[in-house]
Amino acid sequence: MNFGARRALLIVIILAIAAGAAYWWWNAWYPVTVTSAPEPAMSAPAASAAPAPAASATVPAEPAIQYPVQAPTTAAPLESSDIAATLEDFLGRKAVGIFLQIDDFPRRFTATVDNLGRSYAPASLWPINPTLGRFKVQTGAGNTVISANNSLRYTALVLLAESVDTHKAVDLYIRMYSLLQRAYQDLGYPKAYFNDRLINVIDLLLDSPDPGYPVNLQLTDVKGPEPSLTPWVRYQFADPALESLTSGQKIMVRVGSVNERRLKARLSALRKELLTRVISR
């Protein structure tokens, strides 16, 4: 777990901010199976009968879509050139300047959502700016733990998450959806559906444990004669169960119990709203 200068990626928790884009025609994602050719009809014996044609192979089914999103109804789909202005209209220019990385936003957003469900989420791909200050620890009685004051560093993002109108946020997400889907495919998932992955990652975050405090830490062992100039980036959870969590779940633990509960409440509301925009089949 990297406790480096770039801080917790709460953009997924405030997916609201992710705002955006057009409807993806989910019909094209239905599984397609080619059935075997029928047996040829019996005919009169021939001196040299041709062999019956071999049955055609079955084409592997495309992954089934779990949560196909509806088409935008309140406004037109977004183009890439619309993203900056739309986010500024939604959050305000000051908030966007402080919190977001707008360049290549669809790729940043989809890559980070996907990575939050994996063991590592590279900070270079995050769609938000780093939180100010260093990760804070407290040492005593032979143990190193997360400082109770560390959670204060995330207050501004938590407050922003709680200020966002969930319904309007999902409207923006739907308008941006075609851009997000295309960016997700370009990451190496040509047959996957981004909204399914988004809901899956939200579920993982909601399932994050709340270990309470103190949370014990340890430094990763770095071999070599040179001392580390930035030891705060080398902390990991001492508990193997916590260290085995996904990168997003580790973020939920490190922001502190109070912030974790508040963010889970927003995630639950977001998930509920997302499911109201899913096409019934």
Secondary structure, 3 states (H helix, E strand, C coil): CCCCCCCCCCCCCCHHHHCCECCCCHHHHCCCCCCCCCCCCCCCCCCCCCCCCCCCCCCCCCCCCCCCECCCCCCCCCCHHHHHHHHHHHHCHHHHHHHECCCCHHHHHHHHHHHHCCCCCCHHHCCECCCCCCCCEEEECCEEEECHHHHHHHHHHHHHHHHCCHHHHHHHHHCEHHHHHHHHHHCCCCCCCHHHHHHHHHHHHHCCCCCCCCCEEEECCCCCCCCCCCHHHCEEECCHHHHCCCHHHHHHHHCCHHHHHHHHHHHHHHHHHHHHCECCC
